[in-house]
Amino acid sequence: MCHRPERTFLYQLLARGFIAIVEQQLSQSQWLAGEYYSMTDSMLTPFFDHLEGIPVLDEQGSVFAAGSVCADYLQRVRA
């Protein structure tokens, strides 16, 4: 597979933009759709788990900053 820096940058930008939107929602409630774990959370869990494991997204540090709302959320859903 050919490494294309512009594609890597685009992936990083899109992932970080999506994470910012999710963090904004999670700063207002414990779960994405309110105070209870819902289907929305169950659908996002594998996606977040996958995002965390993509090496190309970690070039500027972890895609989920330690102690961030999304990192805490991921710990909760894994529990």
mmCIF file as gemmi writes it, N, C-alpha and C atoms, coordinates in Angstrom:
data_model
loop_
_atom_site.group_PDB
_atom_site.id
_atom_site.type_symbol
_atom_site.label_atom_id
_atom_site.label_alt_id
_atom_site.label_comp_id
_atom_site.label_asym_id
_atom_site.label_entity_id
_atom_site.label_seq_id
_atom_site.pdbx_PDB_ins_code
_atom_site.Cartn_x
_atom_site.Cartn_y
_atom_site.Cartn_z
_atom_site.occupancy
_atom_site.B_iso_or_equiv
_atom_site.pdbx_formal_charge
_atom_site.auth_seq_id
_atom_site.auth_asym_id
_atom_site.pdbx_PDB_model_num
ATOM 1 N N . MET Axp A 1 ? 0.84 -1.169 0 1 0 ? 1 A 1
ATOM 2 C CA . MET Axp A 1 ? 0 0 0 1 0 ? 1 A 1
ATOM 3 C C . MET Axp A 1 ? 0.887 1.235 0 1 0 ? 1 A 1
ATOM 4 N N . CYS Axp A 2 ? 0.534 2.171 -0.818 1 0 ? 2 A 1
ATOM 5 C CA . CYS Axp A 2 ? 1.297 3.397 -0.98 1 0 ? 2 A 1
ATOM 6 C C . CYS Axp A 2 ? 0.928 4.403 0.114 1 0 ? 2 A 1
ATOM 7 N N . HIS Axp A 3 ? 1.948 4.984 0.733 1 0 ? 3 A 1
ATOM 8 C CA . HIS Axp A 3 ? 1.715 5.998 1.772 1 0 ? 3 A 1
ATOM 9 C C . HIS Axp A 3 ? 1.527 7.348 1.098 1 0 ? 3 A 1
ATOM 10 N N . ARG Axp A 4 ? 0.405 7.975 1.356 1 0 ? 4 A 1
ATOM 11 C CA . ARG Axp A 4 ? 0.116 9.289 0.776 1 0 ? 4 A 1
ATOM 12 C C . ARG Axp A 4 ? -0.098 10.275 1.916 1 0 ? 4 A 1
ATOM 13 N N . PRO Axp A 5 ? 0.874 11.17 2.14 1 0 ? 5 A 1
ATOM 14 C CA . PRO Axp A 5 ? 0.783 12.119 3.265 1 0 ? 5 A 1
ATOM 15 C C . PRO Axp A 5 ? -0.498 12.943 3.277 1 0 ? 5 A 1
ATOM 16 N N . GLU Axp A 6 ? -0.987 13.346 2.098 1 0 ? 6 A 1
ATOM 17 C CA . GLU Axp A 6 ? -2.203 14.159 2.074 1 0 ? 6 A 1
ATOM 18 C C . GLU Axp A 6 ? -3.413 13.363 2.559 1 0 ? 6 A 1
ATOM 19 N N . ARG Axp A 7 ? -3.437 12.068 2.289 1 0 ? 7 A 1
ATOM 20 C CA . ARG Axp A 7 ? -4.532 11.22 2.762 1 0 ? 7 A 1
ATOM 21 C C . ARG Axp A 7 ? -4.426 11.035 4.276 1 0 ? 7 A 1
ATOM 22 N N . THR Axp A 8 ? -3.221 10.857 4.769 1 0 ? 8 A 1
ATOM 23 C CA . THR Axp A 8 ? -3 10.722 6.206 1 0 ? 8 A 1
ATOM 24 C C . THR Axp A 8 ? -3.486 11.972 6.931 1 0 ? 8 A 1
ATOM 25 N N . PHE Axp A 9 ? -3.141 13.126 6.404 1 0 ? 9 A 1
ATOM 26 C CA . PHE Axp A 9 ? -3.572 14.386 7.009 1 0 ? 9 A 1
ATOM 27 C C . PHE Axp A 9 ? -5.088 14.486 7.001 1 0 ? 9 A 1
ATOM 28 N N . LEU Axp A 10 ? -5.717 14.105 5.904 1 0 ? 10 A 1
ATOM 29 C CA . LEU Axp A 10 ? -7.177 14.157 5.803 1 0 ? 10 A 1
ATOM 30 C C . LEU Axp A 10 ? -7.828 13.238 6.828 1 0 ? 10 A 1
ATOM 31 N N . TYR Axp A 11 ? -7.299 12.025 6.984 1 0 ? 11 A 1
ATOM 32 C CA . TYR Axp A 11 ? -7.831 11.099 7.989 1 0 ? 11 A 1
ATOM 33 C C . TYR Axp A 11 ? -7.714 11.689 9.393 1 0 ? 11 A 1
ATOM 34 N N . GLN Axp A 12 ? -6.566 12.276 9.69 1 0 ? 12 A 1
ATOM 35 C CA . GLN Axp A 12 ? -6.362 12.878 11.005 1 0 ? 12 A 1
ATOM 36 C C . GLN Axp A 12 ? -7.346 14.017 11.239 1 0 ? 12 A 1
ATOM 37 N N . LEU Axp A 13 ? -7.508 14.843 10.244 1 0 ? 13 A 1
ATOM 38 C CA . LEU Axp A 13 ? -8.406 15.991 10.353 1 0 ? 13 A 1
ATOM 39 C C . LEU Axp A 13 ? -9.854 15.544 10.552 1 0 ? 13 A 1
ATOM 40 N N . LEU Axp A 14 ? -10.303 14.589 9.762 1 0 ? 14 A 1
ATOM 41 C CA . LEU Axp A 14 ? -11.672 14.097 9.877 1 0 ? 14 A 1
ATOM 42 C C . LEU Axp A 14 ? -11.924 13.419 11.223 1 0 ? 14 A 1
ATOM 43 N N . ALA Axp A 15 ? -10.983 12.575 11.647 1 0 ? 15 A 1
ATOM 44 C CA . ALA Axp A 15 ? -11.146 11.875 12.921 1 0 ? 15 A 1
ATOM 45 C C . ALA Axp A 15 ? -11.182 12.862 14.074 1 0 ? 15 A 1
ATOM 46 N N . ARG Axp A 16 ? -10.274 13.812 14.067 1 0 ? 16 A 1
ATOM 47 C CA . ARG Axp A 16 ? -10.232 14.784 15.166 1 0 ? 16 A 1
ATOM 48 C C . ARG Axp A 16 ? -11.466 15.686 15.161 1 0 ? 16 A 1
ATOM 49 N N . GLY Axp A 17 ? -11.995 16.019 13.988 1 0 ? 17 A 1
ATOM 50 C CA . GLY Axp A 17 ? -13.213 16.815 13.907 1 0 ? 17 A 1
ATOM 51 C C . GLY Axp A 17 ? -14.41 16.06 14.464 1 0 ? 17 A 1
ATOM 52 N N . PHE Axp A 18 ? -14.509 14.785 14.124 1 0 ? 18 A 1
ATOM 53 C CA . PHE Axp A 18 ? -15.594 13.951 14.632 1 0 ? 18 A 1
ATOM 54 C C . PHE Axp A 18 ? -15.482 13.801 16.143 1 0 ? 18 A 1
ATOM 55 N N . ILE Axp A 19 ? -14.28 13.573 16.62 1 0 ? 19 A 1
ATOM 56 C CA . ILE Axp A 19 ? -14.056 13.423 18.061 1 0 ? 19 A 1
ATOM 57 C C . ILE Axp A 19 ? -14.435 14.703 18.795 1 0 ? 19 A 1
ATOM 58 N N . ALA Axp A 20 ? -14.145 15.86 18.218 1 0 ? 20 A 1
ATOM 59 C CA . ALA Axp A 20 ? -14.508 17.135 18.846 1 0 ? 20 A 1
ATOM 60 C C . ALA Axp A 20 ? -16.02 17.259 18.991 1 0 ? 20 A 1
ATOM 61 N N . ILE Axp A 21 ? -16.761 16.82 17.987 1 0 ? 21 A 1
ATOM 62 C CA . ILE Axp A 21 ? -18.225 16.86 18.051 1 0 ? 21 A 1
ATOM 63 C C . ILE Axp A 21 ? -18.73 15.942 19.155 1 0 ? 21 A 1
ATOM 64 N N . VAL Axp A 22 ? -18.174 14.729 19.223 1 0 ? 22 A 1
ATOM 65 C CA . VAL Axp A 22 ? -18.586 13.778 20.26 1 0 ? 22 A 1
ATOM 66 C C . VAL Axp A 22 ? -18.221 14.314 21.641 1 0 ? 22 A 1
ATOM 67 N N . GLU Axp A 23 ? -17.035 14.899 21.783 1 0 ? 23 A 1
ATOM 68 C CA . GLU Axp A 23 ? -16.635 15.463 23.078 1 0 ? 23 A 1
ATOM 69 C C . GLU Axp A 23 ? -17.577 16.568 23.526 1 0 ? 23 A 1
ATOM 70 N N . GLN Axp A 24 ? -18.034 17.369 22.59 1 0 ? 24 A 1
ATOM 71 C CA . GLN Axp A 24 ? -18.965 18.43 22.939 1 0 ? 24 A 1
ATOM 72 C C . GLN Axp A 24 ? -20.252 17.831 23.512 1 0 ? 24 A 1
ATOM 73 N N . GLN Axp A 25 ? -20.762 16.789 22.873 1 0 ? 25 A 1
ATOM 74 C CA . GLN Axp A 25 ? -21.976 16.14 23.365 1 0 ? 25 A 1
ATOM 75 C C . GLN Axp A 25 ? -21.743 15.485 24.726 1 0 ? 25 A 1
ATOM 76 N N . LEU Axp A 26 ? -20.608 14.801 24.878 1 0 ? 26 A 1
ATOM 77 C CA . LEU Axp A 26 ? -20.313 14.099 26.128 1 0 ? 26 A 1
ATOM 78 C C . LEU Axp A 26 ? -20.005 15.057 27.281 1 0 ? 26 A 1
ATOM 79 N N . SER Axp A 27 ? -19.679 16.292 26.972 1 0 ? 27 A 1
ATOM 80 C CA . SER Axp A 27 ? -19.454 17.267 28.044 1 0 ? 27 A 1
ATOM 81 C C . SER Axp A 27 ? -20.775 17.705 28.668 1 0 ? 27 A 1
ATOM 82 N N . GLN Axp A 28 ? -21.888 17.379 27.999 1 0 ? 28 A 1
ATOM 83 C CA . GLN Axp A 28 ? -23.207 17.76 28.492 1 0 ? 28 A 1
ATOM 84 C C . GLN Axp A 28 ? -23.948 16.604 29.159 1 0 ? 28 A 1
ATOM 85 N N . SER Axp A 29 ? -23.523 15.379 28.879 1 0 ? 29 A 1
ATOM 86 C CA . SER Axp A 29 ? -24.17 14.209 29.487 1 0 ? 29 A 1
ATOM 87 C C . SER Axp A 29 ? -23.19 13.046 29.524 1 0 ? 29 A 1
ATOM 88 N N . GLN Axp A 30 ? -23.467 12.066 30.361 1 0 ? 30 A 1
ATOM 89 C CA . GLN Axp A 30 ? -22.566 10.93 30.519 1 0 ? 30 A 1
ATOM 90 C C . GLN Axp A 30 ? -22.534 10.045 29.273 1 0 ? 30 A 1
ATOM 91 N N . TRP Axp A 31 ? -23.651 9.952 28.595 1 0 ? 31 A 1
ATOM 92 C CA . TRP Axp A 31 ? -23.759 9.113 27.396 1 0 ? 31 A 1
ATOM 93 C C . TRP Axp A 31 ? -24.204 9.98 26.222 1 0 ? 31 A 1
ATOM 94 N N . LEU Axp A 32 ? -24.079 9.477 25.033 1 0 ? 32 A 1
ATOM 95 C CA . LEU Axp A 32 ? -24.343 10.292 23.849 1 0 ? 32 A 1
ATOM 96 C C . LEU Axp A 32 ? -25.781 10.771 23.718 1 0 ? 32 A 1
ATOM 97 N N . ALA Axp A 33 ? -26.729 9.937 24.106 1 0 ? 33 A 1
ATOM 98 C CA . ALA Axp A 33 ? -28.135 10.308 23.932 1 0 ? 33 A 1
ATOM 99 C C . ALA Axp A 33 ? -28.809 10.691 25.243 1 0 ? 33 A 1
ATOM 100 N N . GLY Axp A 34 ? -28.03 10.929 26.276 1 0 ? 34 A 1
ATOM 101 C CA . GLY Axp A 34 ? -28.625 11.319 27.545 1 0 ? 34 A 1
ATOM 102 C C . GLY Axp A 34 ? -27.958 10.668 28.731 1 0 ? 34 A 1
ATOM 103 N N . GLU Axp A 35 ? -28.741 10.382 29.751 1 0 ? 35 A 1
ATOM 104 C CA . GLU Axp A 35 ? -28.173 9.869 30.996 1 0 ? 35 A 1
ATOM 105 C C . GLU Axp A 35 ? -28.029 8.348 31.033 1 0 ? 35 A 1
ATOM 106 N N . TYR Axp A 36 ? -28.505 7.653 30 1 0 ? 36 A 1
ATOM 107 C CA . TYR Axp A 36 ? -28.422 6.193 29.966 1 0 ? 36 A 1
ATOM 108 C C . TYR Axp A 36 ? -27.674 5.716 28.731 1 0 ? 36 A 1
ATOM 109 N N . TYR Axp A 37 ? -26.972 4.608 28.889 1 0 ? 37 A 1
ATOM 110 C CA . TYR Axp A 37 ? -26.302 3.959 27.753 1 0 ? 37 A 1
ATOM 111 C C . TYR Axp A 37 ? -27.374 3.559 26.748 1 0 ? 37 A 1
ATOM 112 N N . SER Axp A 38 ? -27.167 3.875 25.472 1 0 ? 38 A 1
ATOM 113 C CA . SER Axp A 38 ? -28.193 3.632 24.458 1 0 ? 38 A 1
ATOM 114 C C . SER Axp A 38 ? -27.594 2.948 23.22 1 0 ? 38 A 1
ATOM 115 N N . MET Axp A 39 ? -28.449 2.728 22.24 1 0 ? 39 A 1
ATOM 116 C CA . MET Axp A 39 ? -28.002 2.135 20.982 1 0 ? 39 A 1
ATOM 117 C C . MET Axp A 39 ? -26.954 3.032 20.311 1 0 ? 39 A 1
ATOM 118 N N . THR Axp A 40 ? -27.092 4.325 20.473 1 0 ? 40 A 1
ATOM 119 C CA . THR Axp A 40 ? -26.105 5.256 19.918 1 0 ? 40 A 1
ATOM 120 C C . THR Axp A 40 ? -24.722 4.953 20.468 1 0 ? 40 A 1
ATOM 121 N N . ASP Axp A 41 ? -24.637 4.735 21.768 1 0 ? 41 A 1
ATOM 122 C CA . ASP Axp A 41 ? -23.355 4.405 22.393 1 0 ? 41 A 1
ATOM 123 C C . ASP Axp A 41 ? -22.837 3.055 21.887 1 0 ? 41 A 1
ATOM 124 N N . SER Axp A 42 ? -23.741 2.088 21.766 1 0 ? 42 A 1
ATOM 125 C CA . SER Axp A 42 ? -23.309 0.754 21.324 1 0 ? 42 A 1
ATOM 126 C C . SER Axp A 42 ? -22.805 0.781 19.887 1 0 ? 42 A 1
ATOM 127 N N . MET Axp A 43 ? -23.321 1.699 19.08 1 0 ? 43 A 1
ATOM 128 C CA . MET Axp A 43 ? -22.851 1.813 17.699 1 0 ? 43 A 1
ATOM 129 C C . MET Axp A 43 ? -21.512 2.54 17.622 1 0 ? 43 A 1
ATOM 130 N N . LEU Axp A 44 ? -21.287 3.484 18.518 1 0 ? 44 A 1
ATOM 131 C CA . LEU Axp A 44 ? -20.039 4.252 18.495 1 0 ? 44 A 1
ATOM 132 C C . LEU Axp A 44 ? -18.87 3.495 19.122 1 0 ? 44 A 1
ATOM 133 N N . THR Axp A 45 ? -19.145 2.599 20.048 1 0 ? 45 A 1
ATOM 134 C CA . THR Axp A 45 ? -18.093 1.888 20.776 1 0 ? 45 A 1
ATOM 135 C C . THR Axp A 45 ? -17.087 1.196 19.851 1 0 ? 45 A 1
ATOM 136 N N . PRO Axp A 46 ? -17.513 0.349 18.903 1 0 ? 46 A 1
ATOM 137 C CA . PRO Axp A 46 ? -16.517 -0.304 18.057 1 0 ? 46 A 1
ATOM 138 C C . PRO Axp A 46 ? -15.761 0.679 17.16 1 0 ? 46 A 1
ATOM 139 N N . PHE Axp A 47 ? -16.435 1.755 16.761 1 0 ? 47 A 1
ATOM 140 C CA . PHE Axp A 47 ? -15.775 2.761 15.938 1 0 ? 47 A 1
ATOM 141 C C . PHE Axp A 47 ? -14.661 3.453 16.719 1 0 ? 47 A 1
ATOM 142 N N . PHE Axp A 48 ? -14.947 3.847 17.969 1 0 ? 48 A 1
ATOM 143 C CA . PHE Axp A 48 ? -13.925 4.471 18.805 1 0 ? 48 A 1
ATOM 144 C C . PHE Axp A 48 ? -12.789 3.502 19.092 1 0 ? 48 A 1
ATOM 145 N N . ASP Axp A 49 ? -13.132 2.261 19.342 1 0 ? 49 A 1
ATOM 146 C CA . ASP Axp A 49 ? -12.111 1.246 19.594 1 0 ? 49 A 1
ATOM 147 C C . ASP Axp A 49 ? -11.202 1.112 18.378 1 0 ? 49 A 1
ATOM 148 N N . HIS Axp A 50 ? -11.78 1.142 17.203 1 0 ? 50 A 1
ATOM 149 C CA . HIS Axp A 50 ? -11.014 1.058 15.955 1 0 ? 50 A 1
ATOM 150 C C . HIS Axp A 50 ? -10.151 2.3 15.759 1 0 ? 50 A 1
ATOM 151 N N . LEU Axp A 51 ? -10.718 3.482 16 1 0 ? 51 A 1
ATOM 152 C CA . LEU Axp A 51 ? -9.961 4.733 15.849 1 0 ? 51 A 1
ATOM 153 C C . LEU Axp A 51 ? -8.713 4.743 16.724 1 0 ? 51 A 1
ATOM 154 N N . GLU Axp A 52 ? -8.869 4.237 17.935 1 0 ? 52 A 1
ATOM 155 C CA . GLU Axp A 52 ? -7.744 4.243 18.863 1 0 ? 52 A 1
ATOM 156 C C . GLU Axp A 52 ? -6.602 3.362 18.37 1 0 ? 52 A 1
ATOM 157 N N . GLY Axp A 53 ? -6.907 2.365 17.567 1 0 ? 53 A 1
ATOM 158 C CA . GLY Axp A 53 ? -5.89 1.435 17.11 1 0 ? 53 A 1
ATOM 159 C C . GLY Axp A 53 ? -5.282 1.742 15.755 1 0 ? 53 A 1
ATOM 160 N N . ILE Axp A 54 ? -5.644 2.849 15.136 1 0 ? 54 A 1
ATOM 161 C CA . ILE Axp A 54 ? -5.098 3.193 13.818 1 0 ? 54 A 1
ATOM 162 C C . ILE Axp A 54 ? -3.798 3.967 14.01 1 0 ? 54 A 1
ATOM 163 N N . PRO Axp A 55 ? -2.673 3.344 13.699 1 0 ? 55 A 1
ATOM 164 C CA . PRO Axp A 55 ? -1.373 4.001 13.943 1 0 ? 55 A 1
ATOM 165 C C . PRO Axp A 55 ? -1.222 5.344 13.238 1 0 ? 55 A 1
ATOM 166 N N . VAL Axp A 56 ? -1.762 5.481 12.045 1 0 ? 56 A 1
ATOM 167 C CA . VAL Axp A 56 ? -1.573 6.713 11.289 1 0 ? 56 A 1
ATOM 168 C C . VAL Axp A 56 ? -2.223 7.908 11.99 1 0 ? 56 A 1
ATOM 169 N N . LEU Axp A 57 ? -3.188 7.669 12.833 1 0 ? 57 A 1
ATOM 170 C CA . LEU Axp A 57 ? -3.832 8.765 13.557 1 0 ? 57 A 1
ATOM 171 C C . LEU Axp A 57 ? -3.045 9.177 14.793 1 0 ? 57 A 1
ATOM 172 N N . ASP Axp A 58 ? -2.08 8.355 15.195 1 0 ? 58 A 1
ATOM 173 C CA . ASP Axp A 58 ? -1.316 8.631 16.412 1 0 ? 58 A 1
ATOM 174 C C . ASP Axp A 58 ? -0.019 9.392 16.153 1 0 ? 58 A 1
ATOM 175 N N . GLU Axp A 59 ? 0.199 9.838 14.93 1 0 ? 59 A 1
ATOM 176 C CA . GLU Axp A 59 ? 1.458 10.51 14.613 1 0 ? 59 A 1
ATOM 177 C C . GLU Axp A 59 ? 1.67 11.776 15.438 1 0 ? 59 A 1
ATOM 178 N N . GLN Axp A 60 ? 0.602 12.416 15.841 1 0 ? 60 A 1
ATOM 179 C CA . GLN Axp A 60 ? 0.717 13.628 16.649 1 0 ? 60 A 1
ATOM 180 C C . GLN Axp A 60 ? 0.252 13.366 18.072 1 0 ? 60 A 1
ATOM 181 N N . GLY Axp A 61 ? 0.361 12.157 18.528 1 0 ? 61 A 1
ATOM 182 C CA . GLY Axp A 61 ? -0.1 11.78 19.851 1 0 ? 61 A 1
ATOM 183 C C . GLY Axp A 61 ? -1.377 10.967 19.746 1 0 ? 61 A 1
ATOM 184 N N . SER Axp A 62 ? -1.793 10.429 20.849 1 0 ? 62 A 1
ATOM 185 C CA . SER Axp A 62 ? -2.981 9.586 20.868 1 0 ? 62 A 1
ATOM 186 C C . SER Axp A 62 ? -4.187 10.34 20.335 1 0 ? 62 A 1
ATOM 187 N N . VAL Axp A 63 ? -5.016 9.637 19.587 1 0 ? 63 A 1
ATOM 188 C CA . VAL Axp A 63 ? -6.214 10.256 19.029 1 0 ? 63 A 1
ATOM 189 C C . VAL Axp A 63 ? -7.171 10.677 20.145 1 0 ? 63 A 1
ATOM 190 N N . PHE Axp A 64 ? -7.092 9.997 21.291 1 0 ? 64 A 1
ATOM 191 C CA . PHE Axp A 64 ? -7.859 10.379 22.474 1 0 ? 64 A 1
ATOM 192 C C . PHE Axp A 64 ? -6.879 10.821 23.552 1 0 ? 64 A 1
ATOM 193 N N . ALA Axp A 65 ? -6.834 12.107 23.823 1 0 ? 65 A 1
ATOM 194 C CA . ALA Axp A 65 ? -5.915 12.63 24.831 1 0 ? 65 A 1
ATOM 195 C C . ALA Axp A 65 ? -6.242 12.03 26.194 1 0 ? 65 A 1
ATOM 196 N N . ALA Axp A 66 ? -5.21 11.677 26.936 1 0 ? 66 A 1
ATOM 197 C CA . ALA Axp A 66 ? -5.396 11.115 28.279 1 0 ? 66 A 1
ATOM 198 C C . ALA Axp A 66 ? -6.21 12.075 29.129 1 0 ? 66 A 1
ATOM 199 N N . GLY Axp A 67 ? -7.22 11.546 29.791 1 0 ? 67 A 1
ATOM 200 C CA . GLY Axp A 67 ? -8.065 12.355 30.643 1 0 ? 67 A 1
ATOM 201 C C . GLY Axp A 67 ? -9.143 13.136 29.917 1 0 ? 67 A 1
ATOM 202 N N . SER Axp A 68 ? -9.198 12.994 28.584 1 0 ? 68 A 1
ATOM 203 C CA . SER Axp A 68 ? -10.224 13.713 27.832 1 0 ? 68 A 1
ATOM 204 C C . SER Axp A 68 ? -11.591 13.069 28.045 1 0 ? 68 A 1
ATOM 205 N N . VAL Axp A 69 ? -12.612 13.786 27.68 1 0 ? 69 A 1
ATOM 206 C CA . VAL Axp A 69 ? -13.977 13.287 27.811 1 0 ? 69 A 1
ATOM 207 C C . VAL Axp A 69 ? -14.136 11.985 27.021 1 0 ? 69 A 1
ATOM 208 N N . CYS Axp A 70 ? -13.575 11.94 25.81 1 0 ? 70 A 1
ATOM 209 C CA . CYS Axp A 70 ? -13.706 10.735 24.981 1 0 ? 70 A 1
ATOM 210 C C . CYS Axp A 70 ? -12.9 9.563 25.54 1 0 ? 70 A 1
ATOM 211 N N . ALA Axp A 71 ? -11.744 9.83 26.106 1 0 ? 71 A 1
ATOM 212 C CA . ALA Axp A 71 ? -10.958 8.744 26.715 1 0 ? 71 A 1
ATOM 213 C C . ALA Axp A 71 ? -11.71 8.161 27.905 1 0 ? 71 A 1
ATOM 214 N N . ASP Axp A 72 ? -12.301 9.019 28.722 1 0 ? 72 A 1
ATOM 215 C CA . ASP Axp A 72 ? -13.109 8.548 29.86 1 0 ? 72 A 1
ATOM 216 C C . ASP Axp A 72 ? -14.324 7.768 29.373 1 0 ? 72 A 1
ATOM 217 N N . TYR Axp A 73 ? -14.96 8.265 28.323 1 0 ? 73 A 1
ATOM 218 C CA . TYR Axp A 73 ? -16.13 7.599 27.743 1 0 ? 73 A 1
ATOM 219 C C . TYR Axp A 73 ? -15.751 6.192 27.268 1 0 ? 73 A 1
ATOM 220 N N . LEU Axp A 74 ? -14.626 6.097 26.561 1 0 ? 74 A 1
ATOM 221 C CA . LEU Axp A 74 ? -14.189 4.798 26.058 1 0 ? 74 A 1
ATOM 222 C C . LEU Axp A 74 ? -13.916 3.827 27.2 1 0 ? 74 A 1
ATOM 223 N N . GLN Axp A 75 ? -13.352 4.305 28.291 1 0 ? 75 A 1
ATOM 224 C CA . GLN Axp A 75 ? -13.143 3.449 29.477 1 0 ? 75 A 1
ATOM 225 C C . GLN Axp A 75 ? -14.481 2.965 30.047 1 0 ? 75 A 1
ATOM 226 N N . ARG Axp A 76 ? -15.461 3.853 30.096 1 0 ? 76 A 1
ATOM 227 C CA . ARG Axp A 76 ? -16.785 3.466 30.618 1 0 ? 76 A 1
ATOM 228 C C . ARG Axp A 76 ? -17.448 2.405 29.756 1 0 ? 76 A 1
ATOM 229 N N . VAL Axp A 77 ? -17.404 2.584 28.445 1 0 ? 77 A 1
ATOM 230 C CA . VAL Axp A 77 ? -18.084 1.605 27.583 1 0 ? 77 A 1
ATOM 231 C C . VAL Axp A 77 ? -17.344 0.273 27.563 1 0 ? 77 A 1
ATOM 232 N N . ARG Axp A 78 ? -16.049 0.301 27.77 1 0 ? 78 A 1
ATOM 233 C CA . ARG Axp A 78 ? -15.296 -0.96 27.831 1 0 ? 78 A 1
ATOM 234 C C . ARG Axp A 78 ? -15.572 -1.706 29.141 1 0 ? 78 A 1
ATOM 235 N N . ALA Axp A 79 ? -15.921 -0.968 30.176 1 0 ? 79 A 1
ATOM 236 C CA . ALA Axp A 79 ? -16.222 -1.59 31.459 1 0 ? 79 A 1
ATOM 237 C C . ALA Axp A 79 ? -17.529 -2.325 31.346 1 0 ? 79 A 1
